[in-house]
Amino acid sequence: MGEESRVDTVPAPMLETAQPGVRERLPYDGQGRPKRLDRRKQFSLLLMRGDGMRVLRFNFPRPLAVGVFVTVAGLASATGVVVGDYFKLRQLTREAVTFADQIADQRKAIDASNQRIAALTKEMSGWRELHARIQEPFGPERAMAVRNKSIGGATSGSDTRPAMLSPGDELNRLAETVTEAGDNLRALDRLMARAGKALAALPSRWPVRGAVNSEFGNRLSPWSKATEFHGGLDINANTGTPVYAPAAGTVAFAGGQGEYGTAIIVDHGQDIRSLYGHLSKVAVRNGDKVERGMVIGYTGNTGRSSGPHLHYEILVKGQLVNPRAYLWD
């Protein structure tokens, strides 16, 4: 009864109950002939129980059925779009989290690189002063320009500091510093090549190895016991000890030289000459070219000498200087 009551509540035009064994009644017109139904203007929904004893039919107008179908299809499509957008949004959210982590890591790497670049720039900036100090002994015309340390400018009431440079600006500054340092090193290389030739001409090697019996400067005369000026070094050596040229040069004199006895004078260029006195024998002649380390004579006890040794002098522009200032080797 409950089911029949619910069915019976459907309006008569939409619900018709078919009885078993009874044919469906068709409506008739005024002349007693059955009316012809236009099935194209409506849709019918048939419901049948499992025992096949009863059939319910719902009739719907065609526009209503089409409207319901379109509405259901639209809702289904909208639901699909919303669900698809939801899953896309979840995927984008996960990717955004991943990108945020990557950006944080890259920011840390960039900050570390900036700090390293700044440290390198600071280190290379100090090379300018170093290059200037290296080249200063060669004269102001050889030395590179040194930064003027004069400072000035008006004071500012603002306590703001300039913003940090971007990584690109830091790299540009580093590139400029590297380029400048490269130019300075090439200039220094050319300077050292020229200086190397000059250094090679300096009498920097000991002509003989031995104890120094008498230094350069004032001393007590071994003969008069009075103070006298000694213009070189007296290096202890047995008679016949080879004397080596301390640098390349040209023999300016070889032979007897008064109180020096048998002596040799070598011109090394650059207004530098070296003298070797009290020799027993010479191994070169006037005008000979000698190289560094070449034997030029042998020690002895000739001239004003109290015993076998080598008297060694260096003259720069005709003035006696302390040979120790040149003896590096």
Summary of the structure (lengths in Angstrom):
residues: 329
radius of gyration: 57.5
end to end distance: 130.6
largest distance: 179.3
contacts: 792
relative contact order: 0.07
helix: 39%
strand: 26%
